[in-house]
Amino acid sequence: MPIIQAQKKSVRQSARRRLFNDRRRRTMREIIKQVKELVAAKDYKGAMALIPQAYKAIDKAVKRGVIKANTGSRKKSQVNRMVKEIA
């Protein structure tokens, strides 16, 4: 455990940031998983309805630095490709 006051604060901050980052990452993964399930069930309309939510979750994760920009672009491309394959 840190002794210096500033380091104690840093530990608190990093724990809080980790909580928010984990929440944002979990939301992103859950929505992508829902899209995959709809694609597996060949539900085109349902998958198309979830694409904006998936893009929003991915963009927010990129904006906050949870994932890198290229990773976000790749994930968006993968989601779009999955849905277009069942069209």
C-alpha positions as CSV (number, residue, x, y, z in Angstrom):
1,M,0.0,0.0,0.0
2,P,1.2,3.5,-0.8
3,I,2.3,5.8,2.0
4,I,2.3,9.1,0.2
5,Q,-1.0,10.9,0.1
6,A,-0.9,11.5,-3.7
7,Q,-0.2,7.9,-4.3
8,K,-3.2,6.9,-2.2
9,K,-5.3,9.2,-4.3
10,S,-3.9,7.7,-7.5
11,V,-4.9,4.2,-6.3
12,R,-8.5,5.5,-5.6
13,Q,-8.6,7.1,-9.1
14,S,-7.3,4.1,-10.9
15,A,-9.8,1.8,-9.1
16,R,-12.7,4.1,-10.1
17,R,-11.5,4.4,-13.7
18,R,-11.1,0.6,-13.9
19,L,-14.7,0.2,-12.8
20,F,-16.0,2.6,-15.5
21,N,-13.8,1.0,-18.2
22,D,-14.9,-2.5,-17.2
23,R,-18.6,-1.4,-17.4
24,R,-18.1,0.2,-20.9
25,R,-16.2,-2.9,-22.1
26,R,-18.9,-5.2,-20.8
27,T,-21.7,-3.2,-22.4
28,M,-19.9,-3.3,-25.8
29,R,-19.2,-7.0,-25.6
30,E,-22.8,-7.8,-24.6
31,I,-24.3,-5.9,-27.5
32,I,-21.9,-7.5,-30.0
33,K,-22.9,-10.9,-28.6
34,Q,-26.6,-10.1,-29.0
35,V,-25.9,-9.2,-32.7
36,K,-24.0,-12.5,-33.1
37,E,-27.0,-14.4,-31.6
38,L,-29.4,-12.7,-34.0
39,V,-27.2,-13.4,-36.9
40,A,-27.0,-17.1,-35.9
41,A,-30.8,-17.1,-35.8
42,K,-31.0,-15.4,-39.2
43,D,-33.0,-12.5,-37.8
44,Y,-31.9,-9.7,-40.2
45,K,-34.3,-7.0,-39.0
46,G,-33.4,-7.6,-35.3
47,A,-29.7,-7.5,-36.1
48,M,-30.1,-4.3,-38.2
49,A,-31.9,-2.7,-35.3
50,L,-29.0,-3.5,-33.0
51,I,-26.3,-2.1,-35.3
52,P,-26.7,1.5,-34.1
53,Q,-26.4,0.4,-30.5
54,A,-23.3,-1.6,-31.2
55,Y,-21.7,1.3,-33.1
56,K,-22.5,3.6,-30.2
57,A,-21.0,1.3,-27.6
58,I,-17.9,0.8,-29.7
59,D,-17.5,4.5,-30.3
60,K,-17.8,5.3,-26.6
61,A,-15.2,2.7,-25.7
62,V,-12.9,4.3,-28.3
63,K,-13.6,7.8,-27.1
64,R,-12.8,6.9,-23.5
65,G,-9.6,4.9,-24.4
66,V,-11.0,1.5,-23.4
67,I,-10.0,0.2,-26.8
68,K,-7.9,1.7,-29.5
69,A,-9.3,3.4,-32.6
70,N,-8.3,0.7,-35.1
71,T,-9.7,-2.0,-32.8
72,G,-13.0,-0.1,-32.8
73,S,-13.0,0.3,-36.5
74,R,-12.3,-3.4,-36.9
75,K,-15.1,-4.4,-34.5
76,K,-17.6,-2.1,-36.3
77,S,-16.6,-3.7,-39.6
78,Q,-17.0,-7.2,-38.3
79,V,-20.5,-6.4,-36.9
80,N,-21.5,-4.9,-40.2
81,R,-20.1,-7.8,-42.2
82,M,-21.9,-10.4,-40.0
83,V,-25.2,-8.7,-40.6
84,K,-24.7,-8.3,-44.3
85,E,-23.9,-12.0,-44.8
86,I,-27.5,-13.0,-43.7
87,A,-29.1,-10.3,-45.9
